[in-house]
Amino acid sequence: MVNLSHPTPDVLGADWQRRSILLQPAPGYGAHPEAVLVNRPPEHRRAVLYVHGFTDYFFQADHAERWREAGFDFYALDLRLNGRSLTDGDRPGAVRDLRHHDEEIDAAMATVRAEGHDQVVLLGHSMGGLVAVGWADRHPGGADAVVLNSPWLDHNGPWLERVPLTLVVRALARVLPGAIVGGLQEPYGRFLHASTGGEWDYDLGWKPLAGFPVRAGLFASVRREQARLARGLDVVAPVLLCCSTRTGSMKHPTAEELRGADCVLDVAHMLEQAPSIGADVTVATFDGGIHDLALSPSPAREQYEETMIEWATSRLDGRPPTKDQRMSVV
C-alpha cells in the first residue's frame, strides 16, 4: 500500500499539486524520509513518470504540457534528498545506493496506475536515466516504454578517475559514505539560469549553479550500477535513448559548446552503452542539444520533444520498429 499525503498546491502554480510519499526509515535518511510526486489532475489513459538527475528537481512545466497536449498525463518524482523532498538538516543528494530509489519509483508507479493509466512511459534524465534503466531491468513489465534524456551511463572523467579512484571511493563509501569526493562545474548552471543570463528560472536552493557535493556513497553506487549496465541489462520495454550530437568541455566550455553540446556527460559513452540496455533500443541524437535536452535552445528542444512523443505514441500503439530502426540515429 502506498503511503501518500493529501495533495497540496505546488510551487508551479496553476492546478499543479504535490503529494509526499512516505518512505521506510533507513540509515542515512533520517527518521521520516520522503519523496514528492507532482502532477496535474489526470485526463488521459496514458501517462509519463519523470525522474530527474543529480542536483535537480522537476520544474519544466512547459515540457510537461507538450506531453499533455499529445494525450499523456505527466507525473514527476522529486527523489529522496532532492528538490521538494528536502527538509531541514538533510544533506542534498546524499543517497547511499541508487537502488534505494526503487522504493519511491514503485510507489509513484503504483499511484499512476491506480489513477487510471494503463500505459506508462518512464522518462529519466541523466542520473535519473541510470536509475530508470536499473529499475526497469529489476521490474520487467513495470513500464510500457522507457525514454532516456542524456543518461549517465558511464563516468565522464579520465582513466585515473574511472579505474583507480573508483576502487578507492568504493572502499571509502563502506566507512564514510558521506565524505565529499567531487562536485559539478558551474558553467552549465550559469548558462541555464535566468539570474546569470539563461533562459530558465528555478529554485537555486534545490538546483544550485555549481550543484551539490558528490559524496562517496552516491559515487560508489553510480559506478556499481554503471558496471552492471556494462555487463548487460535485460530491459524488456522498448527504450528510446536521446542525446546531443556533441560533447563539450565540462570545466572550460566555450559559449558555442554551452549553446549546443553536452557539457556534463560524454555522448560517446551513451552511444557505446545503448546496446547494453536491452534488445529494443532506439537512439536519437539532436544537433544543438545540451545536457538536458528539454532545456536546449530552440529548435533542438522542439525536435527532441516531437521525436520522443512521436516514438512513444507509435510504440504504445503497437507499431514496432523495423529491424534497421532498432539502433537508428536521427
Summary of the structure (lengths in Angstrom):
residues: 330
radius of gyration: 18.4
end to end distance: 42.2
largest distance: 51.8
contacts: 1159
relative contact order: 0.13
helix: 37%
strand: 18%
